[in-house]
Amino acid sequence: FPSHDRVARFHFNDTASTGAHTVLNATVGVVGTITIEFGSNGAAPTTGDPKWSGEYVLIEAPVSQDGGRIVIDARWLPAAGTADPAWGTK
């Protein structure tokens, strides 16, 4: 993969309108602003936890199995003419 791509792993969830599979599947090939917040040890992000956001296009979101869990490894590339994402905190 190019060095400027971004990959994030999500646990498979097909909940209508909010599940990782539902949201990611609907945005493959779409340019948009994404923000990913990182919680500690898989917990929900809280104030002060790291996050990054920027203009990206979702290239792929393949589904696979890891340790008995279904996961999605989503891969984004920066949208044309945009810089790397801005790091910050929640």
Helices and strands as residue ranges (DSSP letters): E 6-11, H 20-25, E 31-37, G 40-42, E 50-60, E 63-66, E 69-78, E 86-89
